[in-house]
Amino acid sequence: MNLKTESTPKWLEFTLLKQFPEIVHGVFCRQGGFSSAPYNSLNVAYQLGDDEPSVKQNLSLIQDTLELDRIVWANQIHGTACEEVNEESPNIMGSCDALITQENNTGLLIKHADCQATILYDPINRAIGNIHCGWRGNVQNIYATTIQNMIKMYGTRPEDLFVCISPSLGPNNSEFKNYKKELPQSIWKYQIRPGYFDLWTLAMHQLCDIGVRPENIEIARIDTYEDEENYFSFRRDGVTGRNGTIIALREPI
């Protein structure tokens, strides 16, 4: 990944997507915003207890930084519902955890603090997606559900997709004390030591199982729990903000 620090705020870009000038994307770090502690400072989520005008300023800052016409996000509920964003869609979608679109200059925003924010690009059909995937999303395999929606709506072939996974909870801090009740037995093989699970590898396998090429997957492998300077972590802090991961399409030149 590449860290963009020439302006405020700072954000990460995936190496895998550098080959596509029509793609605008970023995983925004927590600095450079307007929110006060414990949401300091680039919190992108409302309804957490943060000052709403500060959140609005943070979202405007990100939109201006990436030079987008608008940003669209959803009420994330740890499910598998996927919604298409079009020119008539509101900026705040309904309850879902995946957004897909072929619209230009419209940023698809996922809010996260330990969960995986996963962006997808189909360069053949000029279609993008953004997924919110916590462990419940892994259990329900939101990756397969979202890609199946892109197949149906855009004619996407999984082998053509490029997929990038944000900083998220790493194996050393992904503890499930009640994993035998919370996780199906098929996921137990991702246990790296008693009670701790490698959700990064699980995500890779779920993507490959539906046909995404391994060489077309980039996982940040940055643990949000461990990097307090740059990332919010719900598991670490409880009351905290949310990072924002965005992908958008530019108009064809």
PAZAPA-4460 file (N, C-alpha, C; in steps of 0.05 Angstrom, whole numbers, plus 32768, in hexadecimal, padded with zeros to 4 digits):
% residues 253
    n_x    n_y    n_z   ca_x   ca_y   ca_z    c_x    c_y    c_z   seq   type   mol
   8011   7FE8   8000   8000   8000   8000   8011   8019   8000     1      M     A
   8006   802F   7FF7   8014   8048   7FF6   8006   805C   8008     2      N     A
   8016   806A   8019   800B   807E   802A   800C   809A   801D     3      L     A
   7FF5   80A7   801A   7FF4   80C1   800E   7FF5   80D6   8025     4      K     A
   800A   80E4   8027   800E   80F7   803D   8013   8114   8033     5      T     A
   8010   8119   8019   8016   8134   800F   8001   8148   8017     6      E     A
   7FEB   813E   8022   7FD5   8151   802A   7FC8   8146   8043     7      S     A
   7FB7   8156   804E   7FA7   814D   8066   7F8A   814A   805D     8      T     A
   7F7E   8134   8063   7F87   811D   8073   7F9A   810B   8063     9      P     A
   7FA4   80F6   8070   7FB5   80E3   8062   7FA5   80C9   805E    10      K     A
   7FAC   80BB   8049   7F9D   80A2   8043   7FB0   808E   8036    11      W     A
   7FA7   8075   8036   7FB5   805F   8029   7FA9   8059   800E    12      L     A
   7FBA   8052   7FFA   7FB0   8049   7FE0   7FBC   802D   7FDB    13      E     A
   7FAD   801C   7FCE   7FB6   8001   7FC8   7FC8   8000   7FB0    14      F     A
   7FDD   7FF2   7FB2   7FF0   7FEF   7F9B   7FE2   7FE2   7F83    15      T     A
   7FD1   7FCF   7F88   7FC4   7FC0   7F73   7FB3   7FD1   7F61    16      L     A
   7FA9   7FE8   7F6B   7F97   7FF9   7F5C   7FA5   8010   7F4E    17      L     A
   7FC0   8012   7F51   7FCE   8028   7F44   7FCD   8027   7F26    18      K     A
   7FC9   800F   7F1B   7FC8   800C   7EFE   7FAF   8017   7EF1    19      Q     A
   7F9C   801F   7F01   7F82   8028   7EF7   7F7E   8046   7EFD    20      F     A
   7F85   8057   7EEA   7F82   8074   7EEF   7F65   807D   7EF3    21      P     A
   7F52   806C   7EEB   7F36   8073   7EED   7F2B   806E   7F09    22      E     A
   7F3B   8061   7F1A   7F33   805B   7F36   7F3E   806F   7F49    23      I     A
   7F2C   807A   7F5A   7F33   808B   7F71   7F2C   807B   7F8A    24      V     A
   7F3F   8079   7F9C   7F39   806A   7FB5   7F4B   8073   7FCB    25      H     A
   7F44   806B   7FE3   7F55   8071   7FFA   7F4A   8065   8014    26      G     A
   7F5C   805C   8025   7F56   8054   8040   7F60   806B   8052    27      V     A
   7F4D   807B   805D   7F55   8093   806B   7F5D   808D   8088    28      F     A
   7F73   8098   8090   7F7D   8095   80AB   7F6C   80A7   80BE    29      C     A
   7F71   80A5   80D7   7F60   80B3   80EA   7F67   80D0   80EF    30      R     A
   7F7F   80D9   80E6   7F88   80F4   80EB   7F7D   8108   80D7    31      Q     A
   7F7E   8122   80DE   7F78   8137   80CC   7F5C   8140   80CA    32      G     A
   7F4B   8136   80DC   7F2F   813E   80DB   7F27   8151   80F1    33      G     A
   7F0D   8152   80F7   7F02   8167   8109   7EF6   815C   8122    34      F     A
   7EF5   8142   8126   7EE8   8137   813D   7EFB   8137   8156    35      S     A
   7EEE   813A   816D   7EFD   8139   8187   7EFE   811D   8192    36      S     A
   7F10   8119   81A5   7F12   80FF   81B2   7EF7   80F6   81BF    37      A     A
   7EF1   80DD   81BE   7F01   80C6   81B5   7EFE   80C0   8197    38      P     A
   7EF2   80D3   8188   7EEE   80CE   816B   7F03   80DC   815A    39      Y     A
   7F18   80E4   8167   7F2C   80F4   8159   7F3B   80E4   8144    40      N     A
   7F3D   80F0   812B   7F30   8109   8125   7F20   8107   810B    41      S     A
   7F27   80F4   80FA   7F19   80F2   80E0   7F04   80DB   80E2    42      L     A
   7EF2   80DE   80F4   7EDC   80CA   80F7   7EC7   80CF   80E1    43      N     A
   7EBF   80BA   80D3   7EAC   80BD   80BC   7E90   80B3   80C3    44      V     A
   7E8B   80AB   80DC   7E71   809F   80E2   7E61   80B0   80F6    45      A     A
   7E48   80B3   80EF   7E35   80BF   8101   7E2B   80AA   8115    46      Y     A
   7E1B   80B3   8128   7E0D   80A2   813B   7E20   8092   814D    47      Q     A
   7E37   809C   8152   7E4A   8090   8165   7E4D   80A0   817E    48      L     A
   7E42   80B8   817E   7E46   80CB   8194   7E57   80E3   818C    49      G     A
   7E62   80E2   8174   7E72   80F9   816B   7E60   8110   8164    50      D     A
   7E6C   8128   8163   7E5E   8140   815B   7E58   813F   813D    51      D     A
   7E3E   8141   8136   7E36   813D   811A   7E42   8151   8107    52      E     A
   7E44   816B   810E   7E52   817D   80FC   7E6F   8176   80F6    53      P     A
   7E7C   816A   810A   7E98   8162   8105   7E99   814B   80F1    54      S     A
   7E87   8138   80F4   7E86   8121   80E1   7E81   812B   80C5    55      V     A
   7E6E   813E   80C3   7E68   814A   80A9   7E80   8157   809C    56      K     A
   7E8F   8165   80AD   7EA8   8172   80A3   7EBC   815D   809A    57      Q     A
   7EBE   8147   80A9   7ED1   8132   80A2   7ECA   8125   8087    58      N     A
   7EB0   8120   8083   7EA8   8114   8069   7EAC   8128   8052    59      L     A
   7EA7   8141   8057   7EAC   8155   8042   7EC9   8157   803B    60      S     A
   7EDA   8155   804F   7EF7   8156   804B   7F00   813F   8039    61      L     A
   7EF6   8127   803F   7EFD   8110   802F   7EF3   8113   8012    62      I     A
   7EDA   811C   800F   7ECF   8120   7FF5   7EDF   8135   7FE5    63      Q     A
   7EE7   814A   7FF1   7EF7   815F   7FE4   7F13   8155   7FDD    64      D     A
   7F1E   8145   7FEF   7F39   813B   7FEB   7F3A   8129   7FD2    65      T     A
   7F26   8119   7FCE   7F25   8106   7FB7   7F17   8112   7F9F    66      L     A
   7F0D   812B   7FA2   7F00   813A   7F8C   7EE9   812A   7F81    67      E     A
   7ED6   8122   7F92   7EBF   8112   7F8A   7EA6   8123   7F8A    68      L     A
   7E93   811C   7F79   7E7A   812A   7F78   7E6A   8125   7F92    69      D     A
   7E6B   810D   7F9C   7E5D   8106   7FB5   7E68   80EC   7FC0    70      R     A
   7E61   80E7   7FD9   7E68   80CE   7FE7   7E4E   80C1   7FF0    71      I     A
   7E4D   80A7   7FED   7E35   8097   7FF4   7E3D   8082   8009    72      V     A
   7E2D   807F   801E   7E33   806A   8031   7E19   805E   803A    73      W     A
   7E1B   8049   804B   7E03   803A   8053   7E01   8037   8071    74      A     A
   7DEA   802F   807A   7DE7   8027   8096   7DF1   800A   8099    75      N     A
   7E09   8007   80A2   7E16   7FEC   80A2   7E0B   7FDC   80BA    76      Q     A
   7E03   7FC3   80B4   7DF6   7FB3   80C9   7E02   7F97   80CC    77      I     A
   7E19   7F92   80C1   7E27   7F78   80C3   7E16   7F62   80B6    78      H     A
   7E0A   7F69   809F   7DFB   7F55   8090   7E08   7F50   8076    79      G     A
   7DF9   7F48   8062   7E04   7F42   8047   7DF6   7F52   8031    80      T     A
   7DE3   7F63   8038   7DD4   7F72   8023   7DE7   7F84   8013    81      A     A
   7DE2   7F84   7FF9   7DF2   7F94   7FE6   7DDF   7FA6   7FD7    82      C     A
   7DE6   7FC0   7FD5   7DD5   7FD3   7FC7   7DE4   7FE1   7FB0    83      E     A
   7DD7   7FE5   7F9A   7DE3   7FF4   7F84   7DDE   8011   7F87    84      E     A
   7DF3   8021   7F82   7DF2   803E   7F83   7DEF   8048   7F66    85      V     A
   7DDB   8058   7F61   7DD8   8065   7F47   7DD3   8083   7F4B    86      N     A
   7DCE   8091   7F35   7DCC   80AE   7F37   7DB4   80B7   7F47    87      E     A
   7DA1   80A6   7F4C   7D89   80AD   7F5B   7D8C   80A5   7F79    88      E     A
   7DA1   8097   7F7F   7DA4   808D   7F9B   7DAA   80A4   7FAE    89      S     A
   7DA0   80A2   7FC7   7DA7   80B6   7FDB   7DC4   80B3   7FE4    90      P     A
   7DCE   80C7   7FF1   7DEA   80C5   7FFB   7DEC   80B1   8012    91      N     A
   7DD6   80AD   8021   7DD5   809A   8036   7DC2   8084   802E    92      I     A
   7DCD   806C   8028   7DBD   8056   801F   7DB0   8049   8038    93      M     A
   7DA1   8034   8033   7D93   8025   8048   7DA6   8013   8057    94      G     A
   7D9B   7FFF   8063   7DAA   7FEC   8073   7DB7   7FD7   8061    95      S     A
   7DD1   7FD8   805E   7DDF   7FC5   804E   7DFD   7FC7   8055    96      C     A
   7E0D   7FB4   804B   7E29   7FB4   8051   7E3B   7FB2   8038    97      D     A
   7E2F   7FB6   8021   7E3E   7FB6   8008   7E30   7FC9   7FF5    98      A     A
   7E41   7FD9   7FE7   7E37   7FEC   7FD3   7E45   7FE6   7FB9    99      L     A
   7E37   7FE8   7FA2   7E43   7FE4   7F88   7E38   7FFA   7F75   100      I     A
   7E48   8000   7F61   7E3F   8015   7F4E   7E50   8015   7F35   101      T     A
   7E45   8022   7F20   7E53   8029   7F08   7E53   8047   7F04   102      Q     A
   7E49   8056   7F18   7E47   8073   7F16   7E63   807F   7F19   103      E     A
   7E68   8095   7F0B   7E81   80A4   7F0C   7E81   80B8   7F22   104      N     A
   7E99   80BD   7F2E   7E9D   80D3   7F42   7E8B   80D0   7F5A   105      N     A
   7E83   80B8   7F60   7E73   80B2   7F78   7E83   809F   7F8A   106      T     A
   7E8B   80A9   7FA1   7E9B   8099   7FB4   7E8A   8086   7FC4   107      G     A
   7E91   806D   7FC4   7E83   8059   7FD5   7E93   8057   7FEF   108      L     A
   7E87   805E   8005   7E95   8060   801F   7E8D   8049   8031   109      L     A
   7EA1   803C   803D   7E9D   8029   8052   7EAA   8033   806B   110      I     A
   7E9B   8032   8081   7EA5   803B   809B   7EAE   8023   80AB   111      K     A
   7EC6   8024   80B8   7ED0   800C   80C5   7EE3   8013   80DB   112      H     A
   7EE3   8001   80EF   7EF6   8003   8105   7EFB   7FE6   810F   113      A     A
   7F0C   7FD8   8101   7F13   7FBC   8105   7F08   7FAA   80EE   114      D     A
   7EF0   7FB1   80E4   7EE5   7FA1   80CE   7EF5   7FA6   80B5   115      C     A
   7EF2   7F94   80A2   7EFE   7F97   8088   7EED   7FA8   8076   116      Q     A
   7EF9   7FBD   806A   7EEC   7FCC   8055   7EFA   7FC2   803B   117      A     A
   7EEA   7FB7   8029   7EF5   7FA9   8012   7EEA   7FB5   7FF8   118      T     A
   7EFD   7FC0   7FE8   7EF5   7FCD   7FCF   7EFA   7FBA   7FB8   119      I     A
   7EE8   7FBB   7FA4   7EE9   7FAA   7F8D   7EE7   7FBA   7F73   120      L     A
   7EF6   7FB2   7F5F   7EF5   7FBF   7F45   7EF5   7FAB   7F2F   121      Y     A
   7EE1   7FAE   7F1E   7EDE   7F9E   7F05   7EE5   7FB1   7EEE   122      D     A
   7EFE   7FAF   7EE4   7F06   7FC2   7ECF   7EFA   7FBC   7EB3   123      P     A
   7EEF   7FA4   7EB0   7EE3   7F9D   7E96   7EC8   7FAB   7E93   124      I     A
   7EB9   7FAB   7EA9   7E9E   7FB7   7EA8   7E9C   7FD1   7EB7   125      N     A
   7EB3   7FDC   7EBF   7EB4   7FF6   7ECE   7E9F   7FF6   7EE5   126      R     A
   7EA2   7FE3   7EF7   7E91   7FE1   7F0E   7EA2   7FDF   7F27   127      A     A
   7E99   7FEC   7F3C   7EA7   7FEC   7F56   7E95   7FE3   7F6C   128      I     A
   7EA1   7FDB   7F82   7E92   7FD4   7F9A   7EA2   7FDA   7FB3   129      G     A
   7E94   7FDC   7FC9   7EA1   7FE0   7FE3   7E91   7FD0   7FF8   130      N     A
   7E9F   7FC1   8008   7E92   7FAE   801B   7E9B   7FB3   8037   131      I     A
   7E88   7FB2   804A   7E8E   7FB2   8066   7E8C   7F95   8070   132      H     A
   7EA3   7F8A   8079   7EA4   7F6E   8081   7EB1   7F6B   809C   133      C     A
   7EA1   7F67   80B1   7EAB   7F5E   80CB   7EAA   7F40   80CC   134      G     A
   7EAE   7F35   80E3   7EAE   7F17   80E5   7E93   7F0C   80DE   135      W     A
   7E7E   7F1B   80E3   7E63   7F12   80DC   7E60   7F11   80BD   136      R     A
   7E6D   7F24   80B0   7E6D   7F24   8093   7E7D   7F0D   8088   137      G     A
   7E93   7F05   8095   7EA1   7EEE   808C   7E90   7ED4   8090   138      N     A
   7E83   7ED2   80A7   7E72   7EBB   80AD   7E5C   7EB8   8097   139      V     A
   7E51   7ECF   808F   7E3B   7ECE   807B   7E46   7ED0   805E   140      Q     A
   7E60   7ED3   805B   7E6D   7ED6   8041   7E62   7EEC   8030   141      N     A
   7E64   7F04   803B   7E5A   7F1C   802C   7E6A   7F1F   8012   142      I     A
   7E83   7F15   8011   7E93   7F18   7FF9   7E86   7F09   7FE2   143      Y     A
   7E7D   7EF1   7FE6   7E70   7EE2   7FD1   7E56   7EEF   7FC8   144      A     A
   7E47   7EF8   7FDC   7E2D   7F05   7FD6   7E31   7F1E   7FC5   145      T     A
   7E44   7F2F   7FCC   7E48   7F48   7FBD   7E52   7F43   7FA1   146      T     A
   7E64   7F30   7F9E   7E6F   7F2A   7F83   7E59   7F1E   7F72   147      I     A
   7E48   7F0D   7F7E   7E31   7F02   7F6F   7E1E   7F18   7F65   148      Q     A
   7E1B   7F2D   7F75   7E0B   7F44   7F6D   7E18   7F53   7F55   149      N     A
   7E33   7F55   7F55   7E41   7F62   7F3F   7E40   7F51   7F26   150      M     A
   7E40   7F37   7F29   7E3D   7F25   7F12   7E22   7F29   7F06   151      I     A
   7E0D   7F2A   7F16   7DF1   7F2D   7F0C   7DEC   7F48   7F00   152      K     A
   7DF7   7F5D   7F0C   7DF0   7F78   7F03   7E02   7F83   7EEE   153      M     A
   7E1B   7F7B   7EEE   7E2F   7F88   7EDC   7E3C   7F74   7EC9   154      Y     A
   7E37   7F5A   7ECD   7E45   7F46   7EBD   7E61   7F41   7EC6   155      G     A
   7E68   7F48   7EDE   7E83   7F45   7EE9   7E8B   7F28   7EE9   156      T     A
   7EA4   7F23   7EE1   7EB0   7F08   7EE5   7EC3   7F0A   7EFD   157      R     A
   7EC0   7EF9   7F11   7ED1   7EFA   7F28   7EEF   7EFB   7F22   158      P     A
   7EF7   7EED   7F0D   7F14   7EEC   7F07   7F1E   7F07   7EFC   159      E     A
   7F0C   7F19   7EF5   7F14   7F34   7EEC   7F16   7F48   7F03   160      D     A
   7F0C   7F41   7F1A   7F0A   7F54   7F30   7F26   7F59   7F3D   161      L     A
   7F29   7F72   7F46   7F40   7F7A   7F57   7F34   7F81   7F72   162      F     A
   7F3E   7F75   7F88   7F32   7F78   7FA2   7F48   7F80   7FB6   163      V     A
   7F41   7F94   7FC6   7F55   7F9F   7FDA   7F47   7FA1   7FF5   164      C     A
   7F54   7F97   800A   7F49   7F96   8025   7F59   7FAA   8037   165      I     A
   7F4A   7FBB   8045   7F55   7FD0   8055   7F63   7FC5   806E   166      S     A
   7F72   7FD6   807C   7F7A   7FD0   8098   7F62   7FC6   80A8   167      P     A
   7F66   7FB2   80B8   7F50   7FA6   80C8   7F5C   7F96   80DF   168      S     A
   7F4B   7F89   80EE   7F55   7F7A   8105   7F66   7F63   80FC   169      L     A
   7F7F   7F63   8107   7F92   7F4E   8100   7F90   7F35   8111   170      G     A
   7F9D   7F1F   8107   7F9A   7F05   8115   7FA3   7F06   8132   171      P     A
   7FB6   7F16   8139   7FC0   7F16   8155   7FAD   7F23   8168   172      N     A
   7F99   7F31   815E   7F85   7F3E   8170   7F68   7F36   816A   173      N     A
   7F65   7F23   8158   7F4A   7F1A   8150   7F42   7F02   8162   174      S     A
   7F3B   7F09   817A   7F34   7EF4   818E   7F16   7EF0   818F   175      E     A
   7F0E   7ED7   818F   7EF2   7ECF   8192   7EF0   7EBB   81A9   176      F     A
   7EE9   7EC5   81C0   7EE8   7EB4   81D8   7ED1   7E9F   81D5   177      K     A
   7EBC   7EA5   81C6   7EA6   7E93   81C3   7EA4   7E8A   81A6   178      N     A
   7EBB   7E84   819A   7EBB   7E7F   817D   7EAB   7E66   8176   179      Y     A
   7EA8   7E53   8188   7E99   7E3B   8181   7E7B   7E41   817E   180      K     A
   7E72   7E57   818A   7E56   7E60   8186   7E54   7E74   8170   181      K     A
   7E68   7E85   816C   7E66   7E9B   8159   7E6F   7E94   813D   182      E     A
   7E82   7E82   813B   7E8D   7E7B   8120   7E87   7E5F   8118   183      L     A
   7E7F   7E5A   80FF   7E79   7E3F   80F6   7E93   7E2F   80F5   184      P     A
   7E91   7E15   80F7   7EA8   7E04   80F9   7EBA   7E07   80E0   185      Q     A
   7EAF   7E0E   80CA   7EBF   7E12   80B1   7ED4   7E27   80B4   186      S     A
   7ED0   7E3A   80C7   7EE3   7E50   80CB   7EF8   7E49   80E1   187      I     A
   7EF4   7E34   80F0   7F06   7E2E   8106   7F23   7E29   80FC   188      W     A
   7F26   7E20   80E3   7F40   7E1B   80D9   7F51   7E34   80D6   189      K     A
   7F45   7E4B   80D8   7F54   7E64   80D6   7F5E   7E6E   80F2   190      Y     A
   7F5B   7E5D   8106   7F65   7E63   8120   7F83   7E60   8121   191      Q     A
   7F91   7E76   8129   7FAF   7E75   812A   7FB9   7E6D   8145   192      I     A
   7FAA   7E71   815A   7FAF   7E66   8174   7F94   7E67   8183   193      R     A
   7F92   7E5A   819A   7F77   7E57   81A6   7F68   7E72   81A8   194      P     A
   7F52   7E73   819A   7F40   7E8A   819B   7F46   7EA1   8188   195      G     A
   7F5C   7EA0   8179   7F64   7EB6   8167   7F63   7EAC   814A   196      Y     A
   7F57   7EBE   8139   7F52   7EB5   811E   7F5E   7EC9   8109   197      F     A
   7F66   7EBD   80F3   7F72   7ECD   80DD   7F5C   7ED3   80C9   198      D     A
   7F4F   7EEA   80CC   7F39   7EF1   80BA   7F43   7EFC   80A0   199      L     A
   7F5C   7F04   809F   7F68   7F0C   8085   7F6A   7EF4   8072   200      W     A
   7F74   7EDE   807B   7F76   7EC6   806A   7F5A   7EBC   8063   201      T     A
   7F48   7EBD   8076   7F2C   7EB4   8071   7F21   7EC5   805A   202      L     A
   7F24   7EDF   805B   7F1A   7EF0   8045   7F26   7EE9   802A   203      A     A
   7F41   7EE5   802A   7F4E   7EDD   8012   7F42   7EC3   8006   204      M     A
   7F3D   7EB0   8017   7F32   7E96   800D   7F16   7E99   8004   205      H     A
   7F06   7EAA   8011   7EEA   7EAE   8008   7EE9   7EBB   7FED   206      Q     A
   7EFB   7ECE   7FE9   7EFD   7EDC   7FCF   7F06   7EC8   7FB9   207      L     A
   7F1A   7EB9   7FBF   7F24   7EA6   7FAB   7F10   7E90   7FA5   208      C     A
   7F00   7E88   7FB9   7EEC   7E73   7FB5   7ED7   7E7B   7FA0   209      D     A
   7ED1   7E95   7F9E   7EBD   7E9E   7F8B   7ECA   7EA5   7F70   210      I     A
   7EE5   7EA3   7F6E   7EF2   7EA6   7F54   7F05   7EBE   7F51   211      G     A
   7F09   7ECE   7F66   7F1C   7EE4   7F64   7F38   7ED8   7F64   212      V     A
   7F49   7EE3   7F52   7F64   7ED9   7F51   7F75   7EE2   7F69   213      R     A
   7F85   7ED1   7F75   7F95   7ED9   7F8C   7FA7   7EF1   7F86   214      P     A
   7FB2   7EF2   7F6E   7FC4   7F08   7F67   7FB5   7F23   7F64   215      E     A
   7F9A   7F21   7F63   7F89   7F3A   7F61   7F7E   7F42   7F7C   216      N     A
   7F89   7F38   7F91   7F80   7F3F   7FAC   7F97   7F4B   7FBC   217      I     A
   7F92   7F63   7FC8   7FA6   7F70   7FD9   7F9A   7F74   7FF4   218      E     A
   7FA6   7F69   8008   7F9E   7F6C   8024   7FB2   7F7E   8032   219      I     A
   7FA8   7F93   803F   7FBA   7FA7   804B   7FCC   7F9A   8061   220      A     A
   7FC1   7F87   806F   7FCF   7F79   8085   7FDA   7F8D   809A   221      R     A
   7FCA   7FA1   809F   7FCF   7FB4   80B5   7FB9   7FB0   80CA   222      I     A
   7FC2   7FAB   80E2   7FAF   7FA6   80F8   7FA5   7FC0   8105   223      D     A
   7F8C   7FC5   8102   7F80   7FDE   810D   7F83   7FDF   812C   224      T     A
   7F82   7FC8   8139   7F84   7FC7   8156   7FA0   7FD1   815F   225      Y     A
   7FB4   7FCA   8150   7FD0   7FD0   8157   7FD8   7FEC   8150   226      E     A
   7FCD   7FF7   813B   7FD5   8012   8131   7FC2   8027   813A   227      D     A
   7FC5   802F   8153   7FB2   8043   815E   7FB6   805F   8152   228      E     A
   7FCE   8065   8149   7FD3   807F   813D   7FC2   8084   8124   229      E     A
   7FBF   806F   8114   7FB3   8073   80FA   7F96   8069   80F7   230      N     A
   7F8E   8056   8109   7F74   8049   8104   7F64   8047   811E   231      Y     A
   7F4A   804B   811A   7F37   8046   8130   7F35   8027   8133   232      F     A
   7F2F   801F   814C   7F2B   8003   8152   7F16   8000   8167   233      S     A
   7EFF   7FF5   8160   7EEA   7FF1   8173   7EF2   7FDD   8188   234      F     A
   7F00   7FC8   8180   7F08   7FB4   8193   7F1C   7FBF   81A7   235      R     A
   7F2D   7FD1   819F   7F41   7FDD   81B1   7F35   7FF2   81C3   236      R     A
   7F23   8003   81B8   7F1B   801B   81C7   7EFD   801B   81CF   237      D     A
   7EED   800B   81C2   7ED0   800C   81C8   7EC3   8024   81BC   238      G     A
   7EC3   803B   81CA   7EB8   8054   81C0   7ECE   8061   81AE   239      V     A
   7EC9   8063   8195   7EDD   806D   8182   7ED0   8074   8168   240      T     A
   7EDF   807F   8155   7ED5   8086   813B   7ED7   8070   8127   241      G     A
   7ED3   8077   810E   7ED5   8064   80F8   7EE7   8070   80E1   242      R     A
   7EF8   805F   80D7   7F07   8067   80BF   7EF5   8065   80A6   243      N     A
   7EFE   8072   8091   7EEE   8071   8078   7EFF   8066   8061   244      G     A
   7EF4   8052   8053   7F01   8048   803B   7EEE   804D   8024   245      T     A
   7EF9   8059   800E   7EE8   8062   7FF8   7EF4   8059   7FDD   246      I     A
   7EE2   8052   7FCB   7EEA   804E   7FAF   7ED6   805C   7F9D   247      I     A
   7EE1   8067   7F87   7ED0   8075   7F73   7EDB   8072   7F57   248      A     A
   7ECA   8075   7F43   7ED2   8075   7F27   7ED4   8091   7F1C   249      L     A
   7EE9   8097   7F0D   7EEB   80B0   7EFF   7EDD   80AD   7EE4   250      R     A
   7ED4   80C3   7ED8   7EC9   80C2   7EBE   7EDE   80BB   7EAA   251      E     A
   7ED7   80AB   7E95   7EEB   80A4   7E81   7EF6   80BD   7E73   252      P     A
   7F10   80BC   7E6D   7F1D   80D3   7E5F   7F19   80D0   7E41   253      I     A
***
